[in-house]
Amino acid sequence: MRNRPRVGTLADLSGVGIHNVQVTDGAARIGGAATFTNAENSLAVAHPDHILVKALHDACSPALRNRITFGGSLALFPPWSSVVGPLVALDAELTLVGATNGTFPVSDYVGNRELGEKTAITEVCVDVSREWESHWYRFGSTHFNYPLFTVVVLTEVNGRSISDCRIVLTGNRGRFKRLVQIEDEIRGTNRPDITVTPATLGTAFPDRQGFGGQYLAHLASVEVTRGLRGTQRSKS
Amino acid sequence: MNGTITVNGTEMKIDFDPIDTLLDVLRNNGHTEVKRGCSKGECGTCLILLDDLLVNSCQVFAATALGKRVTTSTGLNEDGRPHTIHEAFADAGAVQCGFCTPGMVMATHSLLRESPDPTEEEIRAGLVGNLCRCTGYVKIIDAVKLASKRMREHG
C-alpha cells in the first residue's frame, strides 16, 4: 500500500471481553466489539424475524459482517451502517466508557458527535420484548454498494388500530430522522391507505452520484408508505 | 512486531509493521494465491478463513491474526488434489482471467458449509462481496451449484 501512515501503538480490543451477545429477559445486550454476524446469529435464535436480524443480514457481505463490530458501526456511523435506523426506532441505549461515562440513548449518541469523543462503546442494549410488525428497506445502486438511504417502519397493532408506531430514515440531510409527526398522526388510528409524500417526510436528501436529492426523497416516501401499508396489512 | 500464524496447517513466523494487514503478510510470505484487489474490503479477492471464519484479509491487521489459523484457497486442496469447489469452477467454465477465483472459491466454501444446497438467491447473497469483471457471474453461479451437487453426492 502506498502512503501508509506510521503507527506507533496498536491496541487490540478483542481480548477485553466486550464481544459477547446476551439475549435474556426481553433485552439483547450486544457487546461493543460483537460482530454483525455474532449479533445476528445470537438474536435470531429467539427472534428470527426481528428488525435488527433483517438489517444485519442485509448489510454488506458475509465476510465483512464477520468483521464489522456493533460499536464501530455506531461510533463512525458510516454510510453502510445498517444498525442505526433499527436502534433509533427501538429506543436502544448504549454504554460509554472514557471521557464520558454512562448510558445514553443511541439517538443522542449518533446525533451528538461530541458525546463520543475519546470514548469506547462497551455495550448496546435493545428491548426485544415487544412484538413489532416491522419493515426494513435499504436503497443502493447495487446490493453491495453503500445504501443511499434506509427506512425502518415499526407498528404495534392492537385489534384493528395501531397502538404504537416508529418510523426512522437514515441517509437524509442530518444523517437520520425519526418521523415523529407521521408517527403521531398514525398512532391510535387504522389508516391502511395512508400515503406519505416527500413534503410530509419533513426532511431533505443530499444529491448523490446518479441520484438527485428530490428523487431520493420521493423513493423514501414511497418506501415509508409501503412500510406502513405492509406492516398494517400483515395484522389486519 | 513479530509472531506466528498457522497458514494452511504450517506454522509461519512473521515480521511485520503494526500497520500491516494480514493480506500484506500473506503475500510477503509467498501466499500470492491471496490476491490484492481494492484493499478496502469491496472486491473479495483477498478472502481467507481466519479460524474458520470468512474474512477479507485486507481488513484484518496482521497483529490480530497472531496465533490463529489461516486457510487460503490453496489450503482447501485435498491430498494434493484440487478441492471439489476448484474442480467445479474449472468444469463450469467459471474461470476467465482467474484473478477473482481464489476469493470466489473461499466465499463458496463458506456458503456451502452453512447451506449445503443453496438456492440461487442464497448463492447471490453469499457471493455479494466478490467482484468478477470477466464472466458476468452466470458461470460462477453454475459452478457453485455444481460444487454443491458434487459435495452432497460425494461428501
Interface residues (C-beta under 8 A of the other chain):
Chain A: M1 R4 P5 R6 V7 G8 T9 L10 D12 S14 T37 C60 S61 P62 A63 L64 N66 R67 H143 F144
Chain B: D17 P18 I19 D24 S39 G41 E42 G44 L47 L53 L54 V55 N56 Q59 V60 F61 A63 T64 A107 S110 L111 A125 G126 V128 G129 N130
